[in-house]
């Protein structure tokens, strides 16, 4: 086994293990809500269960595709793009460590619906990526179908939708600041990914012209 294969394996395992570890805790919460729950089973309960299930599917999908993904054709050199990708991916989780006031029921339902929408879009988008899924700015295959026909970065759109839901449920100045920094990092991250895709696939420029929106059709 050569050094490149070992390096690729070393890059796969931590993310896959992290996703599976988180999936265990989410699975525990799903079990508790479905089989141990003794409270009211209204709209708040239903949206919470739906968001937990969507999160579980997302975590398992990321873990699976991380393990079976294709070897990259090209990687963007430099440490800054990698740090940017890691920070943008991990930063939203830091909101969970902030002090939280009990969420208001109405705001919790709306925020949870945003989380469900974001997770649903992420699952669909990662499903279309398949073995081309990556966290770092790397090129494997150029995906132009499914949600990628509408916007060039649907996974990051999904992350921002999900982040909106989290901020709605637990609003605070710190949460808004974290969310703002994440948006900035995602925009920078998109630029890095577009650079490596453009350098790898000659047809990327045509795709970018046809799918002009990065995140939101007719807006950005």
Kinemage of the C-alpha trace (Angstrom):
@kinemage 1
@onewidth
@group {chain A} dominant
@subgroup {mainchain}
@vectorlist {calphas} color= white
{ca unk a 1} P 0.000 0.000 0.000
{ca unk a 2} L 1.690 3.243 -1.146
{ca unk a 3} L 1.779 6.554 0.675
{ca unk a 4} L -1.004 8.149 -1.387
{ca unk a 5} L -3.416 5.316 -0.557
{ca unk a 6} L -2.530 5.477 3.141
{ca unk a 7} L -3.016 9.247 3.176
{ca unk a 8} L -6.393 8.923 1.467
{ca unk a 9} L -7.474 6.290 3.994
{ca unk a 10} L -6.289 8.468 6.872
{ca unk a 11} L -8.430 11.310 5.526
{ca unk a 12} L -11.512 9.099 5.214
{ca unk a 13} L -11.595 7.374 8.573
{ca unk a 14} L -11.798 10.337 11.012
{ca unk a 15} L -14.826 11.863 9.286
{ca unk a 16} L -16.569 8.510 8.894
{ca unk a 17} L -15.976 7.623 12.544
{ca unk a 18} L -17.157 11.069 13.680
{ca unk a 19} L -20.373 10.761 11.650
{ca unk a 20} L -21.054 7.254 12.977
{ca unk a 21} L -20.350 8.385 16.541
{ca unk a 22} L -22.857 11.233 16.190
{ca unk a 23} L -25.324 8.850 14.538
{ca unk a 24} L -25.282 6.685 17.678
{ca unk a 25} L -26.448 9.600 19.816
{ca unk a 26} L -29.073 10.706 17.318
{ca unk a 27} L -30.288 7.118 17.084
{ca unk a 28} L -30.601 7.036 20.860
{ca unk a 29} L -32.738 10.186 20.741
{ca unk a 30} L -34.932 8.693 18.017
{ca unk a 31} L -35.467 5.568 20.113
{ca unk a 32} L -36.315 7.669 23.177
{ca unk a 33} L -38.854 9.742 21.250
{ca unk a 34} L -40.496 6.750 19.575
{ca unk a 35} L -40.584 4.278 22.449
{ca unk a 36} L -39.953 6.099 25.747
{ca unk a 37} L -41.722 9.408 25.176
{ca unk a 38} L -44.506 10.139 27.683
{ca unk a 39} L -45.226 13.777 26.804
{ca unk a 40} L -47.746 15.211 24.330
{ca unk a 41} L -47.434 14.078 20.713
{ca unk a 42} L -48.348 17.258 18.921
{ca unk a 43} L -46.742 19.279 16.145
{ca unk a 44} L -43.607 20.008 18.146
{ca unk a 45} L -43.104 16.308 18.824
{ca unk a 46} L -43.687 15.350 15.191
{ca unk a 47} L -41.303 17.931 13.737
{ca unk a 48} L -38.652 17.006 16.307
{ca unk a 49} L -38.838 13.316 15.370
{ca unk a 50} L -38.726 14.194 11.671
{ca unk a 51} L -35.626 16.353 12.170
{ca unk a 52} L -33.914 13.566 14.144
{ca unk a 53} L -34.648 11.017 11.417
{ca unk a 54} L -33.400 13.397 8.694
{ca unk a 55} L -30.238 14.038 10.712
{ca unk a 56} L -29.656 10.307 11.188
{ca unk a 57} L -29.991 9.627 7.452
{ca unk a 58} L -27.607 12.493 6.705
{ca unk a 59} L -24.954 11.253 9.158
{ca unk a 60} L -25.094 7.680 7.879
{ca unk a 61} L -24.989 8.833 4.258
{ca unk a 62} L -21.930 11.021 4.839
{ca unk a 63} L -20.172 8.178 6.673
{ca unk a 64} L -20.951 5.682 3.901
{ca unk a 65} L -19.885 7.878 0.994
{ca unk a 66} L -16.769 8.993 2.846
{ca unk a 67} L -15.658 5.367 3.065
{ca unk a 68} L -16.453 4.425 -0.556
{ca unk a 69} L -15.714 7.696 -2.350
{ca unk a 70} L -13.494 7.758 -5.409
{ca unk a 71} L -9.873 8.774 -5.254
{ca unk a 72} L -9.547 12.470 -6.177
{ca unk a 73} L -8.362 13.402 -9.649
{ca unk a 74} L -7.010 16.704 -8.375
{ca unk a 75} L -6.679 18.486 -5.024
{ca unk a 76} L -6.310 22.163 -4.324
{ca unk a 77} L -2.899 22.756 -2.807
{ca unk a 78} L -2.269 24.793 0.316
{ca unk a 79} L -3.354 24.573 3.931
{ca unk a 80} L -5.763 27.537 3.886
{ca unk a 81} L -8.426 25.839 1.696
{ca unk a 82} L -8.359 22.798 3.997
{ca unk a 83} L -8.652 24.868 7.182
{ca unk a 84} L -11.497 26.845 5.599
{ca unk a 85} L -13.361 23.648 4.694
{ca unk a 86} L -12.933 22.172 8.176
{ca unk a 87} L -13.952 25.375 9.924
{ca unk a 88} L -17.024 25.825 7.725
{ca unk a 89} L -18.060 22.224 8.341
{ca unk a 90} L -17.492 22.158 12.101
{ca unk a 91} L -18.436 25.704 13.118
{ca unk a 92} L -22.246 25.192 13.161
{ca unk a 93} L -21.862 22.438 15.767
{ca unk a 94} L -20.371 24.993 18.174
{ca unk a 95} L -23.813 26.583 18.548
{ca unk a 96} L -24.808 23.494 20.535
{ca unk a 97} L -22.338 24.547 23.245
{ca unk a 98} L -23.854 28.007 23.720
{ca unk a 99} L -26.111 28.742 26.706
{ca unk a 100} L -29.724 28.220 25.652
{ca unk a 101} L -33.012 29.517 26.956
{ca unk a 102} L -36.024 27.179 26.637
{ca unk a 103} L -37.312 27.602 23.054
{ca unk a 104} L -40.793 28.982 22.456
{ca unk a 105} L -43.098 26.310 20.943
{ca unk a 106} L -44.012 28.278 17.824
{ca unk a 107} L -40.447 29.302 17.110
{ca unk a 108} L -39.264 25.764 17.784
{ca unk a 109} L -41.665 24.342 15.186
{ca unk a 110} L -40.630 26.875 12.531
{ca unk a 111} L -36.943 26.406 13.300
{ca unk a 112} L -37.285 22.634 13.222
{ca unk a 113} L -39.008 22.832 9.835
{ca unk a 114} L -35.994 24.765 8.547
{ca unk a 115} L -33.711 22.060 9.931
{ca unk a 116} L -35.795 19.350 8.250
{ca unk a 117} L -35.689 21.236 4.938
{ca unk a 118} L -31.931 21.734 5.201
{ca unk a 119} L -31.258 18.124 6.122
{ca unk a 120} L -33.578 16.894 3.367
{ca unk a 121} L -31.792 18.981 0.747
{ca unk a 122} L -28.417 17.814 2.076
{ca unk a 123} L -29.449 14.158 1.846
{ca unk a 124} L -30.695 14.557 -1.731
{ca unk a 125} L -27.611 16.526 -2.794
{ca unk a 126} L -25.116 14.133 -1.204
{ca unk a 127} L -27.056 11.259 -2.730
{ca unk a 128} L -26.491 12.793 -6.163
{ca unk a 129} L -22.814 13.334 -5.398
{ca unk a 130} L -22.439 9.701 -4.368
{ca unk a 131} L -18.840 8.583 -4.529
{ca unk a 132} L -17.806 12.107 -5.546
{ca unk a 133} L -18.611 13.434 -2.070
{ca unk a 134} L -15.799 15.346 -0.402
{ca unk a 135} L -15.235 17.818 2.416
{ca unk a 136} L -11.970 19.246 1.110
{ca unk a 137} L -11.696 21.111 -2.214
{ca unk a 138} L -11.054 18.086 -4.432
{ca unk a 139} L -12.209 17.011 -7.892
{ca unk a 140} L -13.539 13.513 -8.541
{ca unk a 141} L -16.393 13.780 -11.038
{ca unk a 142} L -18.375 16.762 -12.276
{ca unk a 143} L -21.987 16.341 -11.121
{ca unk a 144} L -24.484 18.456 -13.070
{ca unk a 145} L -27.808 16.637 -12.568
{ca unk a 146} L -30.431 16.632 -9.834
{ca unk a 147} L -30.189 19.649 -7.506
{ca unk a 148} L -26.923 20.585 -9.233
{ca unk a 149} L -28.956 21.612 -12.280
{ca unk a 150} L -30.487 24.404 -10.186
{ca unk a 151} L -27.563 25.618 -8.074
{ca unk a 152} L -23.882 24.773 -8.081
{ca unk a 153} L -23.558 24.240 -4.312
{ca unk a 154} L -26.804 22.753 -2.937
{ca unk a 155} L -25.041 21.096 0.011
{ca unk a 156} L -23.909 24.483 1.296
{ca unk a 157} L -27.366 25.930 0.701
{ca unk a 158} L -28.690 23.074 2.826
{ca unk a 159} L -26.206 23.937 5.581
{ca unk a 160} L -27.318 27.567 5.625
{ca unk a 161} L -31.000 26.578 5.746
{ca unk a 162} L -30.278 24.267 8.650
{ca unk a 163} L -28.276 26.986 10.408
{ca unk a 164} L -31.209 29.369 10.054
{ca unk a 165} L -33.376 26.844 11.868
{ca unk a 166} L -30.909 26.457 14.717
{ca unk a 167} L -30.650 30.223 15.193
{ca unk a 168} L -34.451 30.513 15.184
{ca unk a 169} L -34.752 27.897 17.919
{ca unk a 170} L -31.915 29.271 20.065
{ca unk a 171} L -31.489 32.943 19.129
{ca unk a 172} L -28.569 34.862 20.599
{ca unk a 173} L -25.975 37.345 19.445
{ca unk a 174} L -23.299 34.643 19.648
{ca unk a 175} L -25.374 32.263 17.499
{ca unk a 176} L -25.952 34.980 14.885
{ca unk a 177} L -22.221 35.785 14.822
{ca unk a 178} L -21.314 32.107 14.366
{ca unk a 179} L -23.897 31.773 11.601
{ca unk a 180} L -22.550 34.900 9.856
{ca unk a 181} L -18.963 33.625 10.010
{ca unk a 182} L -20.129 30.272 8.639
{ca unk a 183} L -21.798 31.978 5.652
{ca unk a 184} L -18.597 33.889 4.903
{ca unk a 185} L -16.509 30.718 5.148
{ca unk a 186} L -18.918 28.807 2.891
{ca unk a 187} L -18.648 31.500 0.210
{ca unk a 188} L -14.844 31.326 0.397
{ca unk a 189} L -15.058 27.520 0.338
{ca unk a 190} L -17.204 27.614 -2.800
{ca unk a 191} L -14.536 29.669 -4.535
{ca unk a 192} L -11.876 27.100 -3.685
{ca unk a 193} L -14.024 24.221 -4.947
{ca unk a 194} L -14.890 26.015 -8.159
{ca unk a 195} L -11.212 26.668 -8.788
{ca unk a 196} L -10.209 22.995 -8.533
{ca unk a 197} L -13.222 21.878 -10.611
{ca unk a 198} L -12.467 24.464 -13.300
{ca unk a 199} L -8.826 23.379 -13.422
{ca unk a 200} L -9.833 19.706 -13.708
{ca unk a 201} L -12.883 19.700 -15.983
{ca unk a 202} L -12.812 21.821 -19.183
{ca unk a 203} L -16.612 21.617 -19.332
{ca unk a 204} L -17.019 23.315 -15.954
{ca unk a 205} L -17.200 26.799 -17.477
{ca unk a 206} L -20.147 25.756 -19.648
{ca unk a 207} L -21.851 24.230 -16.628
{ca unk a 208} L -21.269 27.407 -14.592
{ca unk a 209} L -22.821 29.521 -17.347
{ca unk a 210} L -25.869 27.259 -17.586
{ca unk a 211} L -26.225 27.008 -13.801
{ca unk a 212} L -25.359 30.578 -12.947
{ca unk a 213} L -26.625 30.467 -9.353
{ca unk a 214} L -24.193 29.407 -6.681
{ca unk a 215} L -26.788 29.040 -3.912
{ca unk a 216} L -30.153 30.647 -4.743
{ca unk a 217} L -31.570 30.754 -8.317
{ca unk a 218} L -31.925 34.316 -9.662
{ca unk a 219} L -30.373 35.738 -6.500
{ca unk a 220} L -26.814 34.474 -5.933
